[in-house]
Amino acid sequence: MKRLFVLVCFLSIWITGCTLPLPGAVTEDADPGRQVQEVAESLAEAAEDIAEGSILEEDSAAQGGGADSTPPGPASAAPSETWTAEALSAYAYAYTQLSESERELYRVILDGLLACASDVPVELVDEDAFDTVFQCVMDDHPEIFYVDGYTFIKYTKGDTLTGNAFSGSYVYDQTEIAARKERIEEKTKEILDGLPAGGGEYEKVKYVYEYLVTHTEYVQGSEDNQNICSVFLNGETVCQGYAKAAQYLFREMEIDSVFVSGQVNGSEDHVWNLVKIDGDWYHVDITWGDASYVSAAEAAGFDGKLPEINYEYLCIPDSQILRTHSIRSVVPIPACDSMEANYYVREGAYFTEADMEKAAALFARAYENGTEYVTLKCADQAVYTEMERCLIAEQQVFRYLHTSDGTVAYTTNEKELHMSFWL
């Protein structure tokens, strides 16, 4: 979140000439002597304020304007959407991890951002605490694609803090926001119309994973790559765009999801998702599922080309994601300890032993479904070694292939215990 610290002195007086009009209209029969007295009293009060050292502190992500010496009143703009506490508790995971006072602040921030408001007053709060809650709002709400930071203002008199306010850093004007929202909604409808009928939660998550991988390219420096516009409007993004777009679609499908931040390869910042399927939580990293993200292939240990869709990161537990990822989210995230909805388990491609009959059935289904390759995953190193021996060293894979030239392209990944064969 872009932030800049600025210190501003807000009160300055400059007097010229022999008259100083007071604010507001003056009637013709006003007492000139009384006017002079009021001016003198006003100057005395101003001098006292200056002596006390009233200041304005601004912690900002955008260019800040001037400010009054007192906190602003309620924001005049009405929220463009309404999120009740009940709705937030059902769909906004980070919100549920906050204290009651933090939730109240969360709702104030959310309403302000939805209204594109500025100078929104908030209860007295520490800057770090505000930043945490603001980040929770942004993590929960991918639909707020038009904000890339905030300005935090402290109002003080002397050494006493008298109030806080904030303004969102809005990257588009409201006309552009409305136009983009309309295009995003149209694209979302198009995507959801392609969802196969009758699918459960796993099938919906898999559909989003496959759609985003096949319709989006990983491109460093792509336009709007920190928000959903990059995916839905441009088809090019980086990890944050993938994760935000997936979260947006999961919500439309009524799939519980969590935006997760952390690191990969020891130091590279990264984000991905959690999803809740049939009561259990799973990691879903669509960026690393896309072959256009080359670093994922290198980190995962592939010895050849990567399939167009790498299913290694579709619905996996903590034990697997933590081999390559570390979690640094602003709030604690749910434990992921189930394999029930793991891609390989659901697709009959998870091998707990070297079962050649199961392998034959897997290849047969692939041909029946018209897929280009078969990927199978092994439960441990011993099973992987045996499957590699049978299928590759002893060439039993040719029993299951419809090939006329006696060749097969394949990729092995001993680190992740899976192998792929092109049909």
N, C-alpha and C positions, 0 to 999 in steps of 0.2 A: 504494500500500500504506500503510495507516494506521500511523503510528509516533509514539511519544511518548517523550522522554528524561526519565528519573527517576533521582535519586540517593538511595539509601537507606542509612542506617547500620544494620547488622543486629544489633549486639550491645549489649545494655543489661542492667545488673545492678541489682537493687533488693533490699536485705536488710532484713528487719524481724524483731523478736523475737530470741530467743537460740538458736534451732535452725534448721538448713537441711538438709532431707533431700536426699540424693544420688539420682540416677536409679536405678531398680531397687528391688527389695525388700531389706529389711534383716532378717537373722535375729535371733531373740531373744537368742542368745548372742554377738552381735557385740560387739567391744571398743569401748566409748564413746570411749576415748581415741584409738583409731585413726580413728574417724569424724570427730572434731574435726580430726585431722591431715589427712585427705583433703579436708575442706572447705576448710581453709586453703590446701592446694596448688591446689585448683580455682580459688579466688578469685585466687591469685597468677598463675596462667596466664591467667585472664580479663583481669586488669589489664594484663598484658604485651601481650595482643592489642589491647586498646584503645589502649595507648600507641603501638603500631605503626600504628594507623590503618586497620585492615581495613575495607573498604567493599564494597558491592554496587552495581554500575551496571546499570541496566535500561533497554533501548531497546525501547519497548513500543507495541503497537497495541491493547492491551486493558488492563483494570485488573489490576495485578500484585499478587500476594499476598506473604506473607513468604517468606524463603529462609534456608537453613542457611548456615553459614560455609564449607562445603565443597561442591564440585559434587555433584549428585545422582548416584545410580547409574543403571544402565540402566533405560529406561522399562519399566514392568511390562506395559503393554498390548501385545498382538501386532497386527501390521498386519492390516487387514481384507482386503487384497489383497497379492499378491506380484509385484513387478516385478524380474525378473532383469536383470543388466547387459546380457545379450544382447538381451532384449526391449526395453530402453530404447534400445539402439543402433539397433534397427530402427524404432521408432515415435516416439521422443521426440527431435525435432530439436535443441532447445536443449541437451539433454544431450550430444549428439555434438560440440558446439562447445566443450566445457569441457575443462580439463586433467584428468589422472587424479585428482589430489587434490580438485579441484572436483567430479568425478563421485562420489567417495566421500562428500563432504559432501551432494551432491544426494540420494544414496540414503538417507542418514540422515534428511534433512528429509522426503523422500517417505514413508518408513516411519512417521515420527512423525505426519505429517498424516493418513495413511490410518488410523492407529490412534486418531486424536483424542487424542494423548498430550500431556502437559505436562512441563515440566522435562526435556527430552530432552538429554542431554549431547552435546556436539560437540567435536571437536578444536579446539585454540586457533586462532582465525581472526579476522581483521580484520572489523569490523562491515560495512564497505562490500562486502567480498568475500562475506560471508554474505548480504547483501541481494541481490547479483547472482545468486547461486545459488538463493536462495529464489524470486526472480522467474522464473528459468528453470523451476523446478518448476511454478509456477503457470501459466506460459505453455504448458507441455507437457501439463498434466493438467486439462482442463475438467471431469472427473468430480469434482474436489475443489471442489465448489460451496459448501461449508459453511465455508470459511476466507476471511477478509477482511484478514488481516494476521498479525502475530506479535509475541511478546515476546522480546527478545534479552537475555540476562543474562551479565554479566561477573563472575566471582569473582576478587577480588584480595586479597592480603595485603600490606599496606604498598603499595609501588609495583609489586609483582610480580603479574602476571596468572597465576592458578592454574587457571582453567577457564572454559568457556563452556557455556551451555545455552539452549534456546529452547522456547517454547510457542506453538502455533498459536492464533490468535484465532478461536474457533469460534462461528458465528452461530446455530447450532441445537444442541440437545442430541442425544445419540446416538439416542434414540427417534425424534425428528423427522427426523434424517438418514436412518435406515433407511426410514421411511415415504416420504420424498421419493424416495429411490433406487428404490423399488419402482414408484412412479408414473412416474418418468422412464423406467425400463426398459419399462414397458407402452406408454408413448407412443412410444418409440423403435421398438419392434416394430411398432406400428401404422404408423409412417412408412415403415419399411423394407419392410413388406408391400405398400406401394403402388408400390415400385420396379419399373418395366417389366422384364420378363425379357429376358435376352440382351444387355443393354447393356454397353458397355465403360466405361473410367474416365471418359471425357468425359461419357457419358450419366448416370453416377452423380452427377458433380459438378453437372451441369445440373439434375438432379432435386432435389438439395438446395437449390440456388439458388432454383429456382422454388417449391419447397414452403415454404421459410422466408419468402420474400417474400409469398406469397399467404395464409399462415396467421399472420403476425405483423405487428403494428402498431408503428411507431416512436413511443414515448411517453416524453417526458422525465419523470423522476421515477417511472417505473413500478416496481412492487415487484420486488425481487431482480434489478434490471436489470444487475448486474455478474456474473451467473452464469447457468447454463443453465436454472434453474428459471423464470426470467422467460419464456423461450420455450416450453419443453415443458409447463409447468403453467399459465401465465397468458396467453400469446399476445401479450404486450406487452413491449418491451425497448428498449434503445439499442444502440450499436454493439458494445459488449463482449459483450452477450448474443447478438447475431447471430453474432459471430465464434466465441464459445465453443461455441454450439450446433452451428454448422457443423463445427467441429473435432471435436466429439464424434461427429457422424454420419459424417464422413469416416473416422474411425478404425474405426467399426463396419463400414464398407464396405471396409476395408483400403486406403484412399486415403491416401498420405503427405500431410501438411499441416503448415503452420507458422503459428503465431499471430504476427502482425506488429503492432507499435505505431508510431505516428508522429503526424503532424499533417496537417490539411487547411485550406485557406483561409488559410494562412500562420501560424495560431496555435492553431487548435482541435485538442485532443487527439483521436485517432481510432485505431481498431484494425480490422484486416481479416485475411484469410487468404492464404497461398500454398497451391497444390495441385500435386502432381506427376502429370502425365498422360503416359503413354507415354514416360517418361524425361525429360520437360521440365517446368520449373516455370512457374507462371502466378499472377498476382494475381487474387484473387476478393474483391470488396467487396460483400457482400450488403446492407449498410446503404444504400449508394448505388444499389443495384439496386431498392430499395423506394420506390415513389412517395410513401409516407407520410413519407419523409424529405425535406422540402421544400428544405432547404439544398443538397442534392445537385443538384436541378434548377436552382437558381439559379447554383450554381458551375459547372455543366456548360454553361450558356449556352442552355438551351432557351427558345424564344420562344413556347411555348404549353403546353398541358397535357402532362404526362409519362405515357407508357404505364404501365399497372399494373406491369409488369415492365420495368425498364430494363436491357437486356442489355449495355450499354456496359462494365460492370465484371465480366463473366463471362469469365475466362481471358484476361487481357491481359498484355502484356509491360511491362517497366520503362519503356520509352519512352512508353507511354501513361499509366500510373499516375502517373508523376512530373510530369505536367502539372498535377495538382491535389493530389497527396499528397507528403509528405516522410517518410522512414523514420527512426525513432529506436529501433529494437529493441535489446534488451540484448545480443544476440549478432549477428554478421554473418548475413545471410540469403542464400539462393541467388540467383544471377542469373537473371532471367527475360527471355529474348531470343528466344523462339519465338512464331510466330503459328499454328502447326499446329492447335492445339486451341482457338483463339479462336472464340467463339460465331458471329460473322458468317462466318468462313471455313468452319466446319463446316456451317452452315446454308445455304450458297450465297448469302449476302447481302453478301459483300465484293466491292466493285467496283474493279478496277484500271484499268478504262476504262469509258466510257459505253456499255454493252452492253444494248440494249433487248430482245434475245432472252432474255438472262439475267434481266432485270427481269420479263418476261412469265412466265417459268417460276417466279420467286419468288412472284408474285401467285397463280398457278395453284395452287401447293402450299399457300399460305395458305388459299385457299378449300377445298381438298380436306381440310385438317386442321381446318377449322372455327375458325381463329384470328380474333381481332377486328381485328388490325392487322398491317401489314407494316412492318418497319424494315430499311433498307439502310444500309450504311456504305461510305464511299469511301476509297481508299488515300491520296489527297492532295487538296490544294485544287483543282487543275485538274480532276480527275475529279468532285469535288463540284459545282463550278460548272457543268460540262457536264450532269451528271445533273439538277441543279435546273432548268437551262434546258429540257431535253427534257421532263421529267415535269411540271413546274409551269408555267413560262412558256409553253411550247408546248402544255400540257395533254395530253400523250401518255399520262398516267396513266389517263385515261378509257378507253383502249383495253383496259386490264387490269382495270377495275372492273365489278362487276355492280351498277350503280346505275341507277335509273329517273328520278331527279330532277336529274341532271347536277351534283351537288355532291359534294364530298369534304372531310372534315376531315383536316388534316395538321399536323405539327410539323416544323420544320427546326432543325438544330443545327450551325451553321457551325463552331463551336469544336471540336466532336468529329467533324465531317464525316459526320454521318448524318441521315436524315430518316425520319419515320414517317407512314403513311397508314392511316386507319381504314377498314375494309371495310364 
